Amino acid sequence: MDNYPISSNSLEKHYYIDGDRFGQQYKEYLSGYKEWDQKDHAQQWILFPGNLGSRLSIDQTALSNGELYTVVTNKDGKGRKGALVAMIEGTASEKVIKVINSIPKKEREVVKEVTLDMAGSMDKIVRRCFPCATRVIDRFHVQKLANDAIQEIRINHRWDAINEETNAKENAKLDGKKYVPEELQNGDTKKQLLARSRYLLFKSAEKWTATQKERAKLLFGLYPDIKQAYWLVHGLRMIFTNTKNKGVAYTKMAKWFNDVTDSDIKSFNTISATFYSHYPEILNYFDNRSTNASAESFNAKIKAFRAIPFFLFRLAKIYA
């Protein structure tokens, strides 16, 4: 490789590397990519049966250009080498099942627990591929549904506040007056109150700042349905956080479900339907308090890669 001195007076020669050329050389000759035994089908699937363990996670992730892949990981791998079990293009259950079921059934029967989201395709994959495994719905997906419901209520009120302010401006203009928005005790308008309350609704009340406490008091006073929804969401969070015994959780969850049903809050209809459909799998969380956090962490690590076939090779070298 050519070398170029920094200056004619320098006694030491410095070597410069063309990054693009080096990357190409590494890919084609140094890395072993050309000899990789999964290269021919890597864009469709890669599989590492030796990484199966008793506790798995299954999730989906989007790579470059939005391509979705189904990813199966071993929790005991802790996001390092040995974590990746399978990565399969798409989320179609039959395609994923075909790839995973190429592993002998006896080997797949070592899997005793799989965490997953509430997608029907994921449930089907786990039931067909890992018949001895308990299915555990990730608690954070359940909590996200509840948080989405309360944010939907807040957003609906915010649109009402925007329309109310727009109409007030138009009326002031017609009357030849200057529009002055009405301010609440903390200096917010209704529109601002609803916009600025977004993050406090995700937090437990004991973690609110003084400003957030004041804002929450005003918010709950003006919008009792948001207050009711907030305490329902908080109650669910506390069940997941503080309950250790599955039997106790069953009782608490049943009461919480009844409270949701009695609230008659339209935005909570999806939560009610979800609990009805997935109640046993949601409760399975309390056996070992397992979540899909490891899968989410793994997905975050692979977001940075871009070139799909070579990326999958690199992924296999690092994690499988």
Stockholm file with secondary structure:
# STOCKHOLM 1.0

chainA/1-320         MDNYPISSNSLEKHYYIDGDRFGQQYKEYLSGYKEWDQKDHAQQWILFPGNLGSRLSIDQTALSNGELYTVVTNKDGKGRKGALVAMIEGTASEKVIKVINSIPKKEREVVKEVTLDMAGSMDKIVRRCFPCATRVIDRFHVQKLANDAIQEIRINHRWDAINEETNAKENAKLDGKKYVPEELQNGDTKKQLLARSRYLLFKSAEKWTATQKERAKLLFGLYPDIKQAYWLVHGLRMIFTNTKNKGVAYTKMAKWFNDVTDSDIKSFNTISATFYSHYPEILNYFDNRSTNASAESFNAKIKAFRAIPFFLFRLAKIYA
#=GR chainA/1-320 SS CCCCCSCTTCSSCCCCCCHHHHHHHIIIIISCGGGCTTGGGTTTEEECGGGCCSEEEEEEEECGGGCEEEEEEEGGGTTSTTCEEEEEEBCCHHHHHHHHTTSCHHHHTTCCEEEECSCHHHHHHHHHHCTTCEEEECHHHHHHHHHHHHHHHHHHHHHHHHHHHHHHHHHHHHTTCCCCCCCCTTSCCHHHHHHHTTGGGGSCGGGCCHHHHHHHHHHHHHCHHHHHHHHHHHHHHHHHHHCCCHHHHHHHHHHHHHHHHHHTCGGGHHHHHHHHHHHHHHHTHHHHCCCSHHHHHHHHHHTTCCCHHHHHHHHHHHHC
#=GC SS_cons         CCCCCSCTTCSSCCCCCCHHHHHHHIIIIISCGGGCTTGGGTTTEEECGGGCCSEEEEEEEECGGGCEEEEEEEGGGTTSTTCEEEEEEBCCHHHHHHHHTTSCHHHHTTCCEEEECSCHHHHHHHHHHCTTCEEEECHHHHHHHHHHHHHHHHHHHHHHHHHHHHHHHHHHHHTTCCCCCCCCTTSCCHHHHHHHTTGGGGSCGGGCCHHHHHHHHHHHHHCHHHHHHHHHHHHHHHHHHHCCCHHHHHHHHHHHHHHHHHHTCGGGHHHHHHHHHHHHHHHTHHHHCCCSHHHHHHHHHHTTCCCHHHHHHHHHHHHC
//
